[in-house]
């Protein structure tokens, strides 16, 4: 009977591998820091080149910045010579006040300079969509004409809009267009809101986290005239504790906010218009069906 082999590891090799993995981790983090520093340094150098192109000395910028600080009665707008040198040559990130001053003196667009530092205002709404907020709320982002949008530029000519279609297969070419070209859609005539991640009031008709499109010209509550729940108007409202979304019934100065029967939520009664205000009627919705989250959360 042969003895069982004893498995031994090579301690020197093990230590070498450990050192190797630690080195990879350090290099990875160092690369991220270096890339970040490179972005900041490049932005500073661009600001320096613009200053030189304008024929301004660092002393000139300091003097002009003091004028802005005096006008706004805030010394944070002042940029001293040594601070400007650090911004231009050492990658120092200017404060919002000093960045405003530089944009004012150099005649630069503030949002464009923010992008030099890796901050894109055009991505603000999209980034916020990844954040779950418990309560239902209005979106307060302003119209932003900066940046580009990725849109389908060419569709299959055989696409029949009257039939249900697999749209992903019908897109022949994607491309980016400036957001300025989307102004003609006049999206500002609508208001937008998010259903809170914990707002199950109109479930399953409206999923928590849904994006709502609101027509604020339709504020009069209708007490009848529909044949099914899909035709019944859904309203977006504001009350003292926040916002709400649901069916409404108005009678004798009281507004009854009605949930979807399947939501297992209770109706709510408000004195109208003292305690609640109708912002508008929900005319569009975009939502992602997440069955797993629904089973875990709504129990």
C-alpha positions as CSV (number, residue, x, y, z in Angstrom):
1,X,0.0,0.0,0.0
2,X,1.5,3.3,-1.2
3,X,1.6,6.2,1.2
4,X,-0.6,9.1,0.2
5,X,1.4,11.9,-1.3
6,X,1.7,15.0,0.7
7,X,0.9,18.2,-1.2
8,X,3.2,21.0,-0.4
9,X,3.2,24.4,-1.8
10,X,6.4,26.3,-2.7
11,X,6.5,29.1,-0.1
12,X,8.9,31.2,-2.2
13,X,6.6,30.9,-5.3
14,X,3.6,31.7,-3.1
15,X,5.2,34.8,-1.7
16,X,6.3,35.8,-5.2
17,X,2.8,35.5,-6.5
18,X,1.5,37.5,-3.6
19,X,4.0,40.3,-4.3
20,X,3.0,40.1,-8.0
21,X,-0.7,40.5,-7.3
22,X,0.0,43.4,-4.9
23,X,2.1,45.1,-7.5
24,X,-0.7,44.7,-10.1
25,X,-3.2,46.2,-7.6
26,X,-0.9,49.1,-6.8
27,X,-0.2,49.7,-10.5
28,X,-3.9,49.7,-11.3
29,X,-4.7,52.2,-8.6
30,X,-1.7,54.3,-9.6
31,X,-2.8,54.3,-13.2
32,X,-6.2,55.6,-12.2
33,X,-4.6,58.4,-10.2
34,X,-2.2,59.2,-13.0
35,X,-5.0,59.3,-15.5
36,X,-7.0,61.7,-13.3
37,X,-3.9,63.9,-12.8
38,X,-3.3,63.9,-16.5
39,X,-6.9,65.2,-17.2
40,X,-6.5,67.9,-14.6
41,X,-3.0,68.9,-15.8
42,X,-4.2,69.0,-19.5
43,X,-7.2,71.2,-18.5
44,X,-4.8,73.6,-16.7
45,X,-2.5,73.7,-19.7
46,X,-5.4,74.5,-22.0
47,X,-6.3,77.4,-19.7
48,X,-2.7,78.6,-19.9
49,X,-2.6,78.5,-23.7
50,X,-5.9,80.5,-23.8
51,X,-4.5,83.1,-21.4
52,X,-1.3,83.4,-23.5
53,X,-3.3,83.6,-26.7
54,X,-5.3,86.5,-25.2
55,X,-2.0,88.3,-24.4
56,X,-2.6,88.2,-20.6
57,X,-0.1,87.8,-17.9
58,X,-0.9,86.0,-14.7
59,X,-0.8,89.4,-12.9
60,X,-3.5,90.6,-15.3
61,X,-5.7,87.7,-14.4
62,X,-5.3,88.4,-10.7
63,X,-6.3,92.0,-11.2
64,X,-9.3,91.2,-13.3
65,X,-10.4,88.5,-10.8
66,X,-10.4,91.1,-8.0
67,X,-12.9,93.1,-10.0
68,X,-15.2,90.1,-10.2
69,X,-14.8,89.5,-6.5
70,X,-15.6,93.1,-5.7
71,X,-18.7,93.0,-7.9
72,X,-20.0,89.9,-6.2
73,X,-18.7,90.8,-2.8
74,X,-17.0,87.4,-2.4
75,X,-13.3,86.9,-2.2
76,X,-13.6,83.3,-3.4
77,X,-13.7,84.7,-6.9
78,X,-10.2,86.1,-6.6
79,X,-7.3,84.1,-8.2
80,X,-3.9,85.0,-6.9
81,X,-0.8,84.5,-9.0
82,X,0.5,81.5,-7.1
83,X,-2.9,79.8,-7.3
84,X,-3.2,80.4,-11.1
85,X,0.3,78.9,-11.5
86,X,-0.8,75.8,-9.7
87,X,-4.0,75.5,-11.8
88,X,-2.0,75.8,-15.0
89,X,1.1,73.8,-14.2
90,X,0.3,71.4,-11.4
91,X,-3.2,70.2,-12.2
92,X,-4.8,71.9,-9.2
93,X,-8.6,71.8,-9.6
94,X,-10.1,75.3,-9.3
95,X,-13.1,75.9,-7.1
96,X,-16.4,76.7,-8.8
97,X,-15.9,80.4,-8.0
98,X,-12.4,80.5,-9.5
99,X,-13.5,78.4,-12.5
100,X,-16.3,81.0,-13.0
101,X,-13.7,83.8,-12.9
102,X,-11.5,82.1,-15.4
103,X,-14.4,81.5,-17.8
104,X,-15.4,85.2,-17.4
105,X,-12.0,86.6,-18.0
106,X,-11.2,84.2,-20.9
107,X,-14.7,84.4,-22.4
108,X,-15.2,80.6,-22.1
109,X,-18.3,78.5,-21.8
110,X,-18.6,77.3,-18.2
111,X,-20.0,73.9,-19.1
112,X,-17.4,73.2,-21.8
113,X,-14.6,73.9,-19.3
114,X,-16.3,71.6,-16.8
115,X,-15.9,68.9,-19.4
116,X,-12.2,69.5,-19.6
117,X,-12.1,68.4,-16.0
118,X,-14.2,65.3,-16.7
119,X,-17.6,66.7,-15.5
120,X,-20.3,66.6,-18.2
121,X,-23.5,68.3,-17.3
122,X,-25.2,66.5,-20.2
123,X,-24.7,63.2,-18.3
124,X,-26.4,64.5,-15.1
125,X,-29.9,63.2,-15.8
126,X,-28.6,59.8,-17.0
127,X,-26.4,59.4,-14.0
128,X,-29.2,60.4,-11.7
129,X,-31.4,57.7,-13.2
130,X,-29.1,55.1,-11.8
131,X,-29.8,56.4,-8.2
132,X,-32.8,55.0,-6.4
133,X,-34.8,57.6,-4.4
134,X,-37.5,56.2,-2.1
135,X,-40.1,59.0,-2.6
136,X,-41.8,60.1,-5.8
137,X,-40.5,63.4,-7.0
138,X,-40.4,65.9,-9.8
139,X,-37.3,66.2,-12.0
140,X,-35.7,69.6,-11.7
141,X,-33.1,69.3,-14.4
142,X,-33.1,72.2,-16.8
143,X,-33.0,71.9,-20.6
144,X,-29.4,71.4,-21.6
145,X,-28.4,71.9,-25.2
146,X,-24.8,70.8,-24.7
147,X,-23.4,67.4,-25.6
148,X,-24.7,64.8,-28.0
149,X,-27.3,62.1,-28.1
150,X,-27.0,58.6,-29.5
151,X,-30.0,58.0,-31.8
152,X,-31.0,55.6,-34.6
153,X,-30.0,57.4,-37.8
154,X,-31.3,54.8,-40.3
155,X,-34.2,52.4,-39.9
156,X,-35.2,49.5,-42.1
157,X,-37.5,50.9,-44.8
158,X,-39.7,47.8,-44.3
159,X,-40.6,48.9,-40.7
160,X,-44.4,49.0,-40.3
161,X,-45.3,51.3,-37.4
162,X,-48.8,49.7,-37.3
163,X,-47.4,46.3,-36.3
164,X,-45.5,45.1,-33.2
165,X,-41.9,45.0,-34.3
166,X,-38.5,44.0,-32.8
167,X,-37.0,47.5,-33.1
168,X,-33.4,46.5,-32.4
169,X,-33.3,44.5,-35.6
170,X,-34.8,47.4,-37.6
171,X,-32.1,49.9,-36.7
172,X,-29.6,49.9,-39.5
173,X,-27.3,52.6,-38.2
174,X,-26.6,54.5,-35.0
175,X,-25.1,57.9,-34.7
176,X,-24.6,60.9,-32.5
177,X,-26.3,64.3,-33.1
178,X,-26.0,67.5,-31.2
179,X,-28.6,68.1,-28.6
180,X,-29.3,71.5,-30.1
181,X,-31.0,69.7,-33.0
182,X,-33.5,68.2,-30.6
183,X,-34.8,71.6,-29.5
184,X,-37.4,71.4,-32.3
185,X,-39.1,68.6,-30.4
186,X,-40.2,71.1,-27.8
187,X,-39.8,68.7,-24.9
188,X,-40.0,71.6,-22.5
189,X,-43.8,71.7,-22.9
190,X,-43.9,68.6,-20.7
191,X,-42.9,68.1,-17.1
192,X,-41.2,64.9,-15.9
193,X,-41.1,63.0,-12.6
194,X,-39.9,59.7,-11.2
195,X,-41.9,57.3,-9.2
196,X,-40.0,56.6,-6.0
197,X,-38.3,53.2,-5.6
198,X,-40.7,52.5,-2.7
199,X,-43.8,53.9,-4.4
200,X,-46.1,50.9,-5.0
201,X,-49.3,53.0,-5.1
202,X,-50.2,52.3,-8.7
203,X,-48.5,48.9,-9.1
204,X,-48.6,47.0,-11.3
205,X,-49.9,49.6,-13.8
206,X,-46.9,51.8,-12.9
207,X,-43.7,50.2,-11.6
208,X,-41.6,51.9,-8.9
209,X,-38.8,53.8,-10.5
210,X,-40.8,54.7,-13.6
211,X,-40.2,57.9,-15.5
212,X,-43.4,59.9,-15.9
213,X,-44.3,62.4,-18.6
214,X,-46.8,65.0,-17.3
215,X,-49.0,67.4,-19.2
216,X,-49.5,70.3,-16.8
217,X,-52.3,71.8,-18.9
218,X,-54.6,68.9,-17.9
219,X,-55.1,69.7,-14.2
220,X,-58.9,69.4,-14.0
221,X,-59.9,66.1,-12.4
222,X,-62.4,64.0,-14.3
223,X,-64.8,61.8,-12.3
224,X,-66.0,59.7,-15.2
225,X,-65.9,58.9,-18.9
226,X,-63.6,55.9,-19.1
227,X,-64.3,52.2,-19.8
228,X,-61.3,50.5,-18.2
229,X,-58.3,51.2,-16.0
230,X,-56.0,52.0,-18.9
231,X,-58.3,54.8,-20.0
232,X,-58.8,56.3,-16.6
233,X,-56.7,59.4,-16.1
234,X,-53.7,59.2,-13.8
235,X,-52.7,62.4,-12.0
236,X,-49.4,63.7,-10.5
237,X,-50.0,65.7,-7.4
238,X,-48.1,67.7,-4.8
239,X,-49.0,67.8,-1.1
240,X,-47.3,69.0,2.1
241,X,-45.2,65.8,2.5
242,X,-44.0,65.5,-1.1
243,X,-45.6,64.1,-4.3
244,X,-48.1,61.4,-5.2
245,X,-49.4,59.7,-8.3
246,X,-52.6,57.9,-8.8
247,X,-56.3,57.9,-9.8
248,X,-58.4,60.8,-8.3
249,X,-62.0,61.4,-7.4
250,X,-63.1,64.9,-6.3
251,X,-66.3,65.4,-4.3
252,X,-67.4,68.1,-1.8
253,X,-64.0,69.7,-1.5
254,X,-62.3,66.4,-0.8
255,X,-59.8,64.7,-3.1
256,X,-59.7,61.0,-2.9
257,X,-56.4,59.5,-4.1
258,X,-57.1,56.0,-5.2
259,X,-54.4,53.3,-5.6
260,X,-54.5,50.3,-8.0
261,X,-56.4,47.5,-6.3
262,X,-53.5,45.1,-6.8
263,X,-51.1,47.4,-5.0
264,X,-52.6,46.6,-1.6
265,X,-52.2,50.3,-0.7
266,X,-54.9,52.3,1.0
267,X,-56.7,55.3,-0.5
268,X,-55.8,58.7,0.8
269,X,-58.1,61.7,1.4
270,X,-57.0,65.3,1.2
271,X,-58.8,68.6,1.6
272,X,-58.7,70.2,-1.9
273,X,-57.1,72.6,-2.8
274,X,-55.9,73.4,0.7
275,X,-53.8,70.3,1.3
276,X,-53.0,69.1,-2.2
277,X,-52.4,70.5,-5.7
278,X,-52.7,68.8,-9.1
279,X,-49.6,69.3,-11.1
280,X,-50.9,67.6,-14.2
281,X,-52.0,64.4,-15.9
282,X,-49.6,61.5,-16.7
283,X,-49.6,61.2,-20.5
284,X,-46.5,58.9,-20.9
285,X,-44.4,56.4,-18.9
286,X,-41.1,54.6,-19.3
287,X,-40.4,51.7,-17.0
288,X,-38.2,48.6,-16.7
289,X,-39.9,45.4,-15.6
290,X,-37.8,44.0,-12.8
291,X,-39.6,40.8,-11.6
292,X,-36.8,39.9,-9.1
293,X,-36.8,43.2,-7.3
294,X,-40.6,43.1,-7.2
295,X,-40.7,39.8,-5.4
296,X,-38.0,40.8,-2.9
297,X,-39.4,44.3,-2.1
298,X,-43.1,44.0,-2.5
299,X,-44.1,41.3,-0.1
